[in-house]
Amino acid sequence: MTHPATDAPPPPQEAVGPLMRSLSVLRALSTGGGRQAVGDLVRATGLARSTVDRVLSTLARLGYVRVEGRDAVLAPGLLELGNAYLAASELPDRLGPAAERLADALDESVSLAVPDGDGVRFVHQATRRRAMSLAFRIGDLLPAERGAPGALFAADWDEDAWRRWRERRAADPTDAGFPAVPPRRDGNSGTGGPENPGADFAYRDGNGGTRSTDPGEDFASRVEAARTAGWSLDDQLIEPGLVAIAVPVRDPHGRPVCAVSVVSHTSRLAAADLPTAVLPRLRETVAEMERTLADPAPPRPDSEPPATRHASWMRASKQELGPEFVESLARGLLTLTAFGTGRAALPLTAVAEATGLARATARRALITLEHLGYLASDGRLFRPTPKVLDLGFAALSGLTLPEIAQPHLVTLVEQVHDSASMAVLSGTDIQYVARVPTVRIMSVNITVGTRFPAYPTSMGRVLLAGLPPAERTAHLSRTTLTPLTQHTVTSPERLTALLEQVGEDGYALVDEELEEGLRSIAVPVRDRDAHVVAAVNISTHAGRRSPTEDRNTFLPPLRAAAARIEADLRTAGRFLRVPPA
């Protein structure tokens, strides 16, 4: 998402044109919510259909996009770009735990936000789940005037920054360029427009009435008040009922690096009550965060390599896909993945070494990304900016585990021609959260939401085997082992031994214990911490092959599918909570 720019400078001579055009496709897909018809991308970017197809082919090769029929869909792998920025900033890693503790103590949602031009972008959320709660995502961009953090950051603006802010508001009076916030609406005649940029906009106040005010009208005075007080208040500037208070977090040199916001609802706290109710604990947390930032201990680098693809991989891709592979796009995005924890700012030489690119090639990619605003430079060192999160992070931040798994299950079913599913533990049962059936005269009729006892199912045994021993023992003590078929294992001792074997083997094969004629084989799905969070299986009719033949046929592709799911889950789970359903 980019808001209107009235004085964008021309690209430097070294800028890579194909990279700039390609990124416009990725931005358009991100702005469109993560799924767009290819034809709509052509219209949105003004590029030729053949160019858009080549860009999408390259992004698919990178694992950043899937093409499903006529639609292009953002894939979880794209999150590695935003992960590179977030890891390089160190803010979620170093300050996130304190934000979580503050949210627990206040029982309110807490956000970390950073300045991004004349906007504010979220980099961490510690939310409380309520009927009316914070709905913003990591990566969402808000206008500076519509929220508490913006007034804190604007206190450091120079006259050029204020000029750009005024020009943006004149060009976009309804905030249409900020899809994360509700559009501003003219209180008398509907949505304002360019012909009426000074229109008043109606907002609901805490007493059920309306206050007719444009949040930009008094922004300068709110900035001055925030500069004096050291904190800023949001009285329903984003939407009716939502209130917040924010305090800046400063680095050891006194520069604000982010703001911490406590967000509530007028049904719980009026804006006027926030300073008394929240500010003391908020200031304590900010002081703790500033001590953390002052800690001279170096951050622990990520365990993953800085760039997962290198020049040799791109050469192979170019040879395989030919003209359908836009090498300059792959190179440009590859340079972004060179950054991360312990690699917040890198010189050209380090980027070239991390990516395997020639210095001249890496330099042109870096210059192009700096021109587009994804990198900043002091002339020697480059560092990623919050704008990197524009590349699909917010659109993908709501991914669930079943959504991550579904395309991999589809591929698996295409390979084996039998049904595949994913399930999680729910009490003493398993619950199906994803399912891809196959087309057969005789097939297994199961839908998402179906529950079965865990003990006589392949996915249940994988999930039980993944529990810590004490938890597994407690689980089995609550389970009544009822014979569902003549083959069902009902002996606690034998079941315990089977689960131990499943843990050692890494898979479970269950033959006609849940239902006569039904055989299934399952493997675990593990998260970033190697915890078993789900299981995937293939189910088939027991009469087609022997158990050994089914194991030899299904286990390799099943494990490969689980590995692909785990890879996406590791990427998505770096800074996001991925719910199991």
Residue pairs with C-beta under 8 A, 6 or more apart in sequence:
1 27
1 30
1 31
1 141
1 177
1 178
1 179
1 180
1 390
2 27
2 177
2 390
3 118
3 119
3 141
3 143
3 168
3 172
3 177
3 178
4 167
4 168
4 171
4 172
4 177
5 168
6 164
6 167
6 168
6 171
7 164
7 167
9 371
11 17
11 20
11 368
11 371
12 367
12 371
14 363
14 364
14 367
14 368
15 364
15 367
15 368
15 371
16 328
16 332
16 364
16 365
16 368
18 326
18 328
18 329
19 328
19 329
19 331
19 332
19 365
19 368
19 369
20 368
20 371
20 372
21 45
21 47
21 51
21 55
22 55
22 58
22 326
22 328
22 329
22 332
23 329
23 332
23 372
23 391
24 45
24 47
25 41
25 45
25 47
25 52
25 55
25 56
25 59
26 55
26 59
26 64
26 65
26 391
26 392
27 390
27 391
28 36
28 41
28 44
28 45
29 35
29 36
29 41
29 65
29 72
29 74
29 392
30 74
30 390
30 391
30 392
30 394
30 395
31 44
31 179
32 40
32 41
32 44
33 395
34 73
34 74
34 392
34 395
34 396
35 71
35 72
35 73
35 74
36 44
36 71
36 72
37 70
37 71
37 72
38 49
38 52
38 53
38 56
38 67
38 70
38 71
38 72
39 49
39 70
41 52
41 56
41 72
42 48
42 49
42 52
45 52
47 55
53 324
54 323
54 324
54 325
54 326
55 326
55 329
56 65
56 67
56 72
57 321
57 324
57 325
57 326
58 321
58 324
58 325
58 326
58 329
58 330
59 65
59 72
59 78
59 329
60 66
60 67
60 75
61 317
61 321
61 325
61 330
62 77
62 309
62 330
62 333
63 75
63 77
63 78
64 74
64 75
64 77
64 78
64 81
64 333
64 392
65 72
65 73
65 74
65 75
65 78
66 72
66 73
66 75
66 407
67 73
74 392
74 395
74 396
75 407
75 568
76 396
76 399
76 404
76 568
76 569
76 571
76 572
77 567
77 568
77 571
78 391
78 392
78 393
78 396
79 392
79 393
79 396
79 571
79 572
79 574
79 576
80 308
80 337
80 571
81 333
81 336
81 337
81 388
81 391
81 392
81 393
82 138
82 139
82 388
82 389
82 391
82 392
82 393
82 575
83 340
83 571
83 574
83 575
84 336
84 337
84 338
84 339
84 340
84 384
84 388
85 336
85 339
85 384
85 385
85 386
85 388
85 389
86 92
86 123
86 138
86 389
86 574
86 575
87 93
87 302
87 339
87 340
87 341
87 574
88 339
88 340
88 341
88 343
88 344
88 345
88 383
88 384
89 114
89 123
89 344
89 384
89 386
90 299
90 341
90 344
91 112
91 114
91 123
91 124
91 257
91 258
92 112
92 123
92 124
92 575
93 299
93 341
94 289
94 292
94 293
94 299
95 112
95 124
95 249
95 258
95 260
95 289
95 292
95 293
96 112
96 124
96 126
98 285
98 288
98 289
98 292
99 110
99 111
99 112
99 124
99 126
99 260
99 285
100 110
100 126
101 285
102 110
102 126
102 260
102 262
102 281
102 282
102 285
103 109
103 110
103 126
103 127
103 128
105 281
106 262
106 278
106 281
107 128
108 128
108 262
108 263
108 264
108 268
108 278
109 125
109 126
109 127
109 128
109 133
109 134
109 262
109 263
109 264
110 125
110 126
110 260
110 261
110 262
110 263
111 122
111 124
111 125
111 126
111 134
111 136
111 260
111 261
111 263
112 122
112 123
112 124
112 125
112 258
112 259
112 260
112 261
113 120
113 121
113 122
113 123
113 147
113 149
113 246
113 258
113 259
113 261
114 120
114 121
114 123
114 257
114 258
114 259
114 386
115 121
115 144
115 149
115 153
115 256
115 386
116 141
116 385
116 386
116 387
117 164
117 373
117 387
118 143
118 144
118 161
118 164
118 165
118 168
119 141
119 142
119 143
119 144
119 150
119 178
120 141
120 142
120 143
120 144
120 147
120 149
120 150
120 153
120 259
121 139
121 140
121 141
121 142
121 386
121 389
122 136
122 137
122 138
122 139
122 140
122 142
123 138
123 258
123 386
123 389
124 138
124 575
125 134
125 136
125 137
125 138
127 133
127 134
128 134
130 265
132 241
132 265
132 267
133 265
134 242
134 263
136 142
136 180
137 180
137 394
137 397
137 398
138 389
138 393
138 394
138 397
138 575
138 576
139 389
139 390
139 393
139 394
139 397
140 180
140 394
141 178
141 180
141 389
141 390
142 150
142 178
142 180
142 181
142 238
143 150
143 169
143 175
143 178
143 181
143 215
143 216
144 150
144 151
144 153
144 154
144 165
144 219
145 151
145 165
145 169
145 215
145 216
145 219
145 222
145 237
146 175
146 178
146 181
146 215
146 237
146 238
147 234
147 237
147 238
147 244
147 246
147 261
148 232
148 233
148 234
148 237
148 244
148 245
148 246
148 259
148 261
149 232
149 246
149 248
149 259
149 261
150 219
150 232
151 219
151 222
151 223
151 225
151 226
151 232
152 226
152 231
152 232
152 246
152 247
152 248
152 256
152 259
153 248
153 256
153 259
154 161
154 162
154 165
154 219
154 223
155 223
155 224
155 226
155 227
156 256
157 165
157 223
168 177
169 197
169 216
170 194
170 197
171 194
173 184
173 192
173 193
173 194
173 196
173 197
173 199
174 183
174 184
174 185
174 191
174 192
174 193
175 181
175 183
175 184
176 183
180 394
181 238
181 239
182 238
182 239
183 191
184 191
184 192
184 201
184 214
184 215
185 191
185 192
185 201
185 202
186 192
186 196
186 199
186 200
186 201
186 202
187 199
187 200
187 201
187 202
187 210
187 212
188 199
188 200
189 196
189 199
192 199
192 201
198 214
199 214
200 212
200 213
200 214
201 212
201 213
201 214
201 215
202 210
202 211
202 212
203 210
203 211
203 212
203 213
203 215
203 236
203 237
203 240
204 210
204 211
204 236
204 240
204 241
205 211
205 236
206 235
206 236
206 243
206 266
206 270
206 271
206 272
215 237
222 232
225 232
226 232
230 247
230 248
231 245
231 246
231 247
231 275
231 279
231 282
232 245
232 246
232 247
232 259
233 243
233 244
233 245
233 271
233 274
233 275
234 242
234 243
234 244
234 245
234 246
234 261
234 271
235 243
235 271
236 242
236 243
236 266
236 271
241 265
241 266
241 267
242 263
242 265
242 266
243 263
243 264
243 265
243 266
243 269
243 270
243 271
243 274
244 261
244 262
244 263
244 264
244 274
245 261
245 262
245 274
245 275
245 278
245 279
245 282
246 259
246 260
246 261
246 262
247 259
247 260
247 279
247 282
247 283
247 286
248 256
248 258
248 259
248 286
249 256
249 257
249 258
249 259
249 260
249 286
249 289
249 290
249 293
250 256
250 257
250 290
251 257
251 290
251 293
251 294
252 293
252 294
257 293
260 282
260 285
260 286
260 289
262 274
262 278
262 282
264 274
264 278
269 277
269 278
298 342
299 341
299 342
300 341
300 342
301 340
301 341
301 342
301 343
302 340
302 341
302 342
304 340
305 354
306 337
306 338
306 339
306 340
306 343
306 354
307 334
307 335
307 337
307 338
307 354
307 355
307 356
308 337
309 330
309 334
309 337
310 334
310 355
310 356
311 355
311 356
311 357
311 358
312 356
314 325
314 327
314 330
314 331
314 334
317 325
317 330
318 325
318 327
328 365
331 355
331 357
331 361
331 362
331 365
332 365
332 368
332 369
334 355
334 357
334 365
335 351
335 355
335 357
335 362
335 365
335 366
335 369
336 369
336 374
336 375
336 384
336 388
337 355
338 346
338 350
338 351
338 354
338 355
339 346
339 383
339 384
343 350
343 354
344 383
345 381
345 382
345 383
346 354
346 381
346 382
346 383
347 380
347 381
347 382
348 359
348 362
348 363
348 366
348 382
349 359
351 357
351 362
351 366
351 382
352 358
352 359
352 361
352 362
355 362
357 365
366 375
366 377
366 382
369 375
370 376
370 377
370 382
372 387
373 385
373 387
374 384
374 385
374 387
374 388
374 391
375 382
375 383
375 384
375 385
376 382
376 383
376 385
377 383
396 572
397 576
399 572
399 576
399 578
400 578
400 579
400 580
400 581
401 422
401 424
401 433
401 434
401 525
401 533
401 534
401 569
401 578
401 579
401 580
401 581
402 422
402 433
402 434
402 448
402 580
402 581
404 565
404 568
404 569
404 572
404 578
405 422
405 434
405 525
405 534
405 536
405 565
406 434
406 436
408 561
408 564
408 565
408 568
409 420
409 421
409 422
409 434
409 435
409 436
409 536
409 561
410 436
411 561
411 564
412 420
412 436
412 536
412 538
412 557
412 558
412 561
413 419
413 420
413 436
413 437
413 438
415 557
416 538
416 553
416 554
416 557
416 558
417 438
418 438
418 440
418 538
418 539
418 540
418 554
419 435
419 436
419 437
419 438
419 443
419 444
419 446
419 538
419 539
419 540
420 435
420 436
420 536
420 537
420 538
420 539
420 558
420 561
421 432
421 434
421 435
421 436
421 446
421 459
421 536
421 537
421 539
422 432
422 433
422 434
422 435
422 459
422 525
422 534
422 535
422 536
423 430
423 431
423 432
423 433
423 457
423 459
423 460
423 463
423 534
423 535
423 537
424 430
424 431
424 433
424 463
424 533
424 534
424 535
424 580
424 581
425 431
425 454
425 460
425 463
425 464
426 451
428 453
428 454
428 455
428 475
428 478
428 479
429 451
429 452
429 453
429 454
429 460
430 451
430 452
430 453
430 454
430 457
430 459
430 460
430 463
430 535
431 449
431 450
431 451
431 581
432 446
432 447
432 448
432 449
432 450
432 451
433 448
433 534
433 580
433 581
434 448
435 446
435 447
435 448
437 443
437 444
437 446
442 541
444 518
444 539
446 539
452 460
452 514
453 460
453 479
453 482
453 484
454 460
454 461
454 463
454 464
454 475
454 479
455 461
455 464
455 476
455 479
455 481
455 489
455 495
456 484
456 488
456 489
456 510
456 513
456 514
457 510
457 513
457 514
457 520
457 522
458 508
458 509
458 510
458 520
458 521
458 522
458 535
458 537
459 508
459 520
459 522
459 535
459 536
459 537
460 535
461 498
461 499
461 502
461 508
461 510
461 522
462 502
462 507
462 508
462 522
462 523
462 524
462 532
462 535
462 537
463 524
463 532
463 534
463 535
464 472
464 475
464 476
464 499
464 502
465 472
465 499
465 500
465 502
465 503
465 508
465 524
465 532
466 503
466 524
466 526
466 531
466 532
467 475
467 532
472 499
476 492
476 495
476 496
481 488
481 489
481 490
481 491
481 492
481 495
482 488
482 490
483 490
484 513
484 514
484 515
485 512
485 513
485 514
485 515
485 516
487 511
487 512
487 513
488 513
488 514
489 495
489 498
489 513
498 508
502 508
506 523
506 524
506 559
507 521
507 522
507 523
507 551
507 555
507 558
507 559
508 521
508 522
509 519
509 520
509 521
509 547
509 550
509 551
510 519
510 520
510 521
510 522
511 519
511 542
511 547
512 518
512 519
512 542
514 520
517 541
517 542
517 543
518 539
518 541
518 542
519 539
519 540
519 541
519 542
519 547
519 550
520 537
520 538
520 539
520 540
521 537
521 538
521 550
521 551
521 554
521 555
521 558
522 535
522 536
522 537
522 538
522 558
523 535
523 536
523 537
523 555
523 558
523 559
523 562
524 532
524 534
524 535
524 562
525 532
525 533
525 534
525 535
525 536
525 562
525 565
525 566
525 569
526 532
526 533
526 566
527 533
527 566
527 569
527 570
527 573
527 578
528 569
528 570
528 573
528 574
533 569
533 580
534 580
536 558
536 561
536 562
536 565
537 558
538 554
538 558
540 550
540 554
544 550
545 553
569 578
572 578
